[in-house]
Amino acid sequence: DNSTIEDAYQELLENFGGVDAAYLDTANWAIETGEYLSSYRLTGLITEPTGVDELVSSIQLQTLTYLWWDERDRKVKLKAIRGIDSPPPTLTDEAHIISGSFSLSEKPRERISRVYVHYAKQDFTAGITDDKSYRSRYIIADLESETEALYGEKSIRNVYAPFLITQTLAANTATKVITRYVDVPSECTFLVDAKDREYWVGSTFYISHYLDRDQYGARRVRQWTVTSA
């Protein structure tokens, strides 16, 4: 009932998931959510046994947050999907990325041109993905990306937000999702030397590599976030 994001995560992980409180980086969670997600409040009912992992995943999507285990610091960490406060470092194939280890792929199935956020759930006995159990739906679309000049077809993403009750939050979530996925997402894998061990899950940086080029053959220096290490 009107819970902050960090309190909801703590309730689920500590009281229902059996995670020791010492492993929850709650102080930094509060700083991150207070800075970037202070308007988010979660309200809802869980009316049948549901896995903690399913509920945590649902909250991550509704609030656009990452939650992960950092084995180096032995803490569960949280980061909002957001802009950058200051320009991050740039990793290059000359100074950081080990030769022959860089692999780049595109994820066309993850591209999104329309986002439907279902919110203000009114029937809590129905499943999370039951459209009719929500009172409202917020829609945002980038119709230009569906033209023949760009991708030539629509791609819809439904976001089920059983814990969001206001249009303002639904609109914020929808805007962030379409901004992030309106262009085909990319994924890369690579190796770095031990001298660059500071970069880990959650790190953000630019990459300049000779294999990542635009349609004119120029290097693309793009921002990346580490999701696995």
Helices and strands as residue ranges (DSSP letters): H 5-10, I 11-16, G 21-23, H 26-36, H 52-63, E 65-70, E 75-80, E 90-92, E 103-106, G 108-110, E 114-121, G 131-133, E 134-141, G 143-146, E 156-160, H 167-181, E 186-189, G 194-196, E 204-208, E 222-225
